[in-house]
Amino acid sequence: AQKITQTQPGMFVQEKEAVTLDCTYDTSDPSYGLFWYKQPSSGEMIFLIYQGSYDQQNATEGRYSLNFQKARKSANLVISASQLGDSAMYFCAMRDGGGAQKLVFGQGTRLTINP
Amino acid sequence: KAGVTQTPRYLIKTRGQQVTLSCSPISGHRSVSWYQQTPGQGLQFLFEYFSETQRNKGNFPGRFSGRQFSNSRSEMNVSTLELGDSALYLCASSTGTGLNSGANVLTFGAGSRLTVL
């Protein structure tokens, strides 16, 4: 069965610093996709970045990058130059190649950016 | 373009009642999936619909059901509500094809927050 583990329940970071949010995964499917979503207090899940299991390069989207280490089954999110608006819950999720849109989520990391 | 729209945003029900939640996907998206989010269990997959057919189902009792219409709009229904059904219900839409392509990203709505008293 697929599993996502986020070991950091909460993190506190100073504004403008870089932050790394950890995510490890477990799957026996060779084809899968990894996602990171941000959830502010309003509740909406905001897509940040995607990494496919066959992608050769680490994904980047603006200030977000994904440190994908396939052999270690880790997909850490790196936020550069953090901003106050980055304070939110962050979820790592995985979708397998089984043909349906089912995401398995981790428990999330609450990130707080201090001024 | 318009995002995923969920209605109602907030609702309060009592035990034993039933509830219907609605989700309008992004135009052109044929896949709609539903998730339940609670503090104790986190985010859990309920079911996914693609072209009016249920394509996958999570591990929830039969009280939870859904459907999708020809315009891709989807509804989910919970019958005989229990206190434990209090949760944020999130709907997500996507093209539903070309899986594990970076273009096939799930876009979520703002959710429907259900409180069962």
Interface residues (C-beta under 8 A of the other chain):
Chain A: S31 Y32 G33 F35 Y37 S42 G43 E44 M45 I46 F47 Y50 G52 S53 Y54 D55 A59 F91 A93 R95 G97 G98 G99 A100 Q101 K102 L103 V104 F105 G106 Q107 G108
Chain B: S31 S33 Y35 G42 L43 Q44 F45 E48 F50 R55 N56 G58 L88 L90 A92 S94 G96 L99 N100 S101 G102 V105 L106 T107 F108 G109 A110 G111 R113
